[in-house]
């Protein structure tokens, strides 16, 4: 028996659900790329990206995915042979480091744990030991969707400052921007980057980068620059230079609408919505975990992200549960990757997502646990509902 007919629930950690308004905004003819409305749209998007990143720095738009944002951050600020320190807490900071190595940078990984956030004290100790300033940049991911961790960016900045180190601080906000607080300037981040396809509710294909004065000064001497990623070229007077060629018009139309949706809600309200929905998911998982078949991957509550929850399943085959959710209920979850590949599942709850979607997803999971006769604590969905009811009743 299937209950799947109806709107599908895409509850993976990216790409995320795209609002109907965004899809409609993209359904229009192409326009002139040199003058008129598209030029104004570019200026407005670059301006509003500063608001989203919370920066007075320069912002850039790329026709690429988030990995393109990684490459832009590295090639615009560093030179071949420079040492970068990668703060390990999951798959994606490591992936950024792997890209850096291919570019000819000297990559060092600060050892981490897939079940914990980056250790700020370990970062300070490593930078204290770097008395010659060999480390030119520190790379970290704010939310790693492989592990489900959120790293404390402000605290890591304080560790860099406590060491008196001059390394650039580069932060990936692909799975966090628009979902959780991020204060580029207030937290002393030199380069921040993100992608369109998660909290920013736009189809994949756009990356966004923000750079402060320190990063722009480093750019002057960087020798990894290539024309496509080059900030100097993209700051040129001609509109096509903003994209190093033809702008990705229809993605921009969609992104403009997504920005309008986000800014109408307000960043603080979006952050609160993500927090409440993330807490609701965790309430349910904690109830289910009482009989030992499930457990949260991230051990400390404060280090669990509000955009994705990673659940380990030592008591069952996660593929069977995910298959039940998709085939019976039309709810698509994601499997675990990297070091915990095949050991659990991931629930995405970021971007264009609300309480009914989360509660429905949790209901499908709870049905699956019961149907598959998995030992689990009963009442996870009710715990989530109770939490949200209490929050909206305040």
N, C-alpha and C positions, 0 to 999 in steps of 0.2 A: 504493500500500500504506500502511495506517495501523497504527500501534502505540499508538493513543490510548486504547483501551478500558482502563479502570481508573481509579484515583483521580486526579483532576486536581491538578496542582501550580500553585498560585497564587503566583507569585514576582515580584510587583509591589511597589512601595514603599508600598502601602497602598490600600485596606484589606488587612490581612494575614490569614493563616489563623486561624480561630477554633477552639480546642480543643473536642472533643466534650463534655468536662465542662462547659464554659461554655454550650454550646447546651442541654445537658440541664438545667442550673440555671435557664435561662430558661423551660423548658417546665413551668409550674406556674400555679395560679390566682392571680389578683390578691388582695391583702390590704388591710386597713385602712391608710390613709395617716396616721392621726393618732396611733395608739398601737400598742404591741406590737413585733413583730419588725422591722418596717421602720424604726422609729425607731432601734432598736439597730444595724441594718445601716448606716444613715446615719452614725451616730457612729463605727462601726468603720472605715468607708471613709474618712471624713475624717481619722481618726487615722492609718491606714496610709498615706494619701497623704503625710503629713508624713515618714514613713519613706522613701518612694520619692523624694520631692523632696529629702530630707536637710535638713529645715527645722524650726524651732520656730515658724514663722509660722502664719498662718491659712490654711486650705484651703477651697475652694469647689467645688461640683459643679454643672454646668450641663447641661440638656438641649439640646445643640447639637453642632456639629462644632468643629474646631479654630479656624475663623474666629470662632466665638462667643467662644472663649478670647481671641483677639486683641482683640475689642471690649470684653470685660470688663476686660482689662488697661489699655486706653486710657481708657475712660470713667470708670473708678473712680479714676484718679490724675491726670488732666489737665484743663485748661480750654480753652475755645475760644480759638484764636489762639496757644496755646503752640507752641513750636518743638520738633520731635522730629528726631533724627538717625538715619537708617536706614543700617545697615551692610550694604552690598550684597555678596553672594557667590552669587547665584542668584535664582530666581524668587520665593521665598516671603517673604524680608525685604521685597522690593519690594512684594509683595502686601499685606503688613501696612501698609506706608507708604501705599499707595493707599487702604486703609480709613481710615487716620488723616486723610488729606486730605478724604475725604467727610465725616468727623465735624467738620471745621472746624479741624483742626490745621495748623500751618505745617510742611510736610515738607521736609527737606533730605536728600539721599542722599549718603553718603560713597561716591564711586566705587570700584567693585571690579572683580573679574575672575572670570568664570564658571569659570576653571580654577585659582583660588587661594582660600585662606582670606582672611578680613579681615586687613588690615595693621594691627597694633596701633600701630605708630609713626605711621601716618597718622591713626589715631583720636586719639592723644595730641596730635599737632600741631593737629588741628582744634579740640580742646577747649582747648588752650593759647591759641588765637586768640580763643576765646569769653570774653573777659575780663569781660563784663557778665552772664554766666550766662544768656544767652538760651535756650540749649538746655536743655529741661526733662527730656528722656528720651532714652536711647539704646536703639534696638531692634535685636536681632540674633537670628538663627536658629542654634541649635547645629549641627544637621545639615540641610542643604538638599537635599531629594530630587531637585530639578531638576538640580543640578550634581554632587551626590555628595560635597560638601565637609563636613568637620567643622571648626568654628571653635573656637579655644582660648578658652573663656569665662574661665578664670582669668587668662590673659594680658591679655585685653581689660579685665577689671576693674582689673588693675594699671596699665594705660594711663590709665584714668579717674582712678585715685587719683594717679598721677604728675602729672597735669595739675591736681590739686587741685580737680576739678570736682564739683559737687553734683548732677548730673543723675541721675535714676532710671535704673537698669539693668534693662531688660525683656528676658527671654530666652524664645524659643519652643523648647520641647523636644519638639515633636510627634513627630518622627522619631528621637528619641534617648533619651527617658526609658525606663529599664528595659533599654536596649540598650548604652549606654556610660556611663561615670561622669558623674555630675552632682551637684555639691555646692552647693546653693543658698546655705546660710548661710556655709560656709567660703569660697566664691568671691565673696561679697558681691553676690549677685543680689537685687534688690528685689522683682521680680515674675517668676514663672515660670509657664508654661502648657503644657498638653499635651492630646492627644486620646486617646480610648480605643482607636482602631482600628489602632494600629501596634504598638509594643512592648508595649502593655498588653493585647493579645490579645482584645479585646472588639469586638462589632459597632459600626459608626459610630453616633454619636448622643449621646456624652457628651464634655464638655470639663472639664478640671480646672485650677484656678488656685491658686497659692500666693502669699501676700503677707507681707512682713516689716513690722516696726514703721515703717520709713521710708515704705513705700508706704501703710500704713494712716494715717499722719499726713498724707500728701499727699491721701489720700482725703477728709479732712475739708473740704478747700477746693476740691476738683474740682467743676467746674460742668457736666461732660458726663454726669453720672449720670442714668440712667433706672432705673425701679423694677425691671425684670427683671434687669438686670446688677448692681444696687446691692449692694455688700458689706454696708452697714449693715442693709438689709432682711433679707438672708440670714443675718445673725448674730442675728436675732430669736429669741425663745423658742419660738415655735410651729414644729412640725416642717415644715409646708407652706412656711414662709418660706425654708427651706434650698433650695427649688426654685422659689420664687415661684409656687407653685401645686401642681398634682398632680405627685408625683415620677414619673420614668420607671422605674416599678417593675421591669419585666422586664430592662431594661438593667442596672439596679443588681444584680439577682440574678446576672446573668452576670458583671458586673464584680467582684463579691465573690469569685466562684469563680476568676476570672483572677488577682486579687490573691493568693489563696491559693496558686495554682500558682507564681506568681512568687516569693512569699516562702518557699515550701517549697524552691525551687531555691536561693534566696539571690541578692541583687543582685550580689555579687562573682562568683558562678558564672555568672550570666546574662551579665554583662559579658565574662567570659572566653570563654564559648560564642560570643557574637557576634564577639569579636575573632578567634577561630580560624576561624570560618566566613567572615568577611570576608577574612581573609588567604588562605584557600583559594581564594576566588573570584579574588582579585587574582593569585595564583600562576598560575592557569589563563589569565587574560586576558593576562598578560605573556608567556606562552609563545605563545599564538595571535598576539600582536601582532608577532612577530619578522619576519613577511613583509610587514608594512606595511598590511594590510587593516583592522586594528583598532588602537585605542589608548585608554588611560585618559583620561577627561576631565580629572580633577584631576592636575596635573603632579607634585606632591610626595607621596611615599608617606605621610608623616606627616599629611597633610591629607586623606587619603581616609577616608571614614566606614566604620564597621563595620556599618551598617544597610542601605546601598544602594550599589551600584556602577554608575557611569555610564560606558558604553563608546561611544566614537565609532567610526564605520565608514566612513572615507574610501574604502575599497576595495570597498564593496558597498552594496546597498540594504537597510537594516535591516528594512524591512517584509517582504521576502522571507524573511529569517532568522526573524523573529518568527512569520510565518505557518507556516513549516515546523515550528517548535517546538510551536505550538499544534495544528495540524491533524494532524501525524504523531505527536507524542509527548504531547499533552495537557499541555504546559508553557506557562503564560501568562507572558510577559515584558511589559515596558512600554516604550513608545516615549519618546524624549526630548521635552522641552517647552521653551517659552520661546525664548531666543536660539539654542538648539541643536535646535529642533524639527525632526524628520525626519532628523537627522544621526547617530543612533545608537540604542542601546537601554539600558534600565535593568534591573538584576537586584535585586530586593528580597530581603534576607536578614535580616529582623528579626522579633521576636516568637516565635511558635510554629513554630520551624524547627530542623531538626537536620541532622546530617551526610549521611544518605542523601538527604534532599530537595535539599541543595545539590549533592551529587555527581551525582544524577540530572539536575538542571537543567543542570549543566555538560556532562554527557554528551549531552543533547539538543542543546545549542548546538554542541558539537563535531561531532555527526552532521550538523547542518544546514550547518555550514561545509564539510564534506566533500561532502555531497550537492549543494550549490550550487556546488561547485568554486571556492570562495573560497580564494585563497592564504593560508595560515596556518601558523604553527608547530605541529608535531604534538606531542601528549603533554600538553596542558593539563590534562586530567582526571587523568592520572597525577601531575602536579606537585601538584595539589590533594590527591590521596589521600596522597601521600608526606608532604606538610606535616602533614596531620591525624594520620597514623600516628606521625610523630615527636613531635607534641604530646602524644598520649595515652600514648606510651611513656616519657615523661619520669619 
